[in-house]
Amino acid sequence: MALNKKGTRRITVDGIEYRWRIRRKPSYMQGLCWTPLTYAVEAAGGSQPGTTLIVTSGQAHPSNWVGAEAVPIRPAHVAASIREARDRGWEPTKAGSPFQLDRSAGFIAQP
């Protein structure tokens, strides 16, 4: 699955360029703060799409419906997630199913 280029942000980590994107509207579960925010990352170069990284953060979606406080996802957070995923075996240039990285430790769902 390749990311749509519209709405993505570029980031360079260890000399490799990536694109990342947060879904504009929250999913139903994210809107109610039952699940944390997720975002997708992929390698920016190459003619063939590689494996997409799906990161589950420990924060609420900024557009949640219950008014829960949301901390913005910063490029430093994305870079740390990319490094951690690569250490765990994510190969962004090889085709395959999405690689899941769960960084949601400490997330407390809203009742």
N, C-alpha and C positions, 0 to 999 in steps of 0.2 A: 504494500500500500504506500503510495507516494503522497507527500503533503502537497496541498494546493499552494502554489507560490504566493498567492494573494494573502496578505495578512501575516506572513512569516517574518521573523527577524533573523538576521545573520549574526553568527558568533564564531570566532576563531579560537579553538582550544588546541594547544600544543602544535600549532602550525597547520591544523586541518580546519577547513571551513564547514560549518553546519548551519542548518536552518531550524528554527523552532517556532512553535505556535501553540497558543492557548485558545481553546474553543471560546468563541465570543459569548455564546449563550450557555448557561449551565445546563447540564442534564437535569432531569427531574430530581434524581437523588442528590445531586450537587446543589440544586436550588433550595432544597430543604435542609441542607447541611448534614445529610445522612452519610455522604461519602465526600472525601476530599477532592480538591482540584487535581486534574491531570493535564499534562501537556505532552506534545509529541516533538521529537527531534529526529532529523535525518541528515546524512552527509549532503552537502550542497553541490558538489561536483559530480561528474560522471554522467554517462549517457543512459545507464540503466539504474532504476531505483534500487536501493539497497534495503537493508532491514531498518525498520522504523523503531525508535526507542520510545516507549510509553512510560512516562514518569508519573507516579502517584505521589503528590506532595503531601505535606502534613498540614495544609492550610485550606481554609474555606475558599470557594470560588468568589471573586470580588462582586459578582452580580447575583449573589444568593438572595433568596426571597424573604429570609427571616431576619435580616439586618445583622447577621453575625459579622464580627470584625474580620477583615481579610487583609493579610499582609501581602504586598505585591511580590510576584516572582521576579527576582533580579537576575541579570546576566551571570553574576557570580554563583548563584544557586544552580543555574542551568549548566555552567561550566563544571561545577563540582559533581553534578549528576552524570554528565557525560564521562568524566574521568572515572567515577565509580562504576558505571556500566561497562566501560572498556576493561576495567580491572576484573569484572565479573564475567567477561567473555563476549560482550557485544561486539560484533564486527559490522560496522555501518555500511561497508561497501559490498557485502555479500548478500545475495537474495535470501529471503526466508521470512518466517512469520515474525510478527512484532516481538521485540524484546521488552519484557516488563521489568521495571525497577520500582520497588516500593520503598518510598522514603516517608511513609505516613506515620511512623512511630510517634505516639503522643497525640494523634488527632482524636478529638472527642466529638462524637456525633451529637447533634442537637436533638432534643426530644421532640 
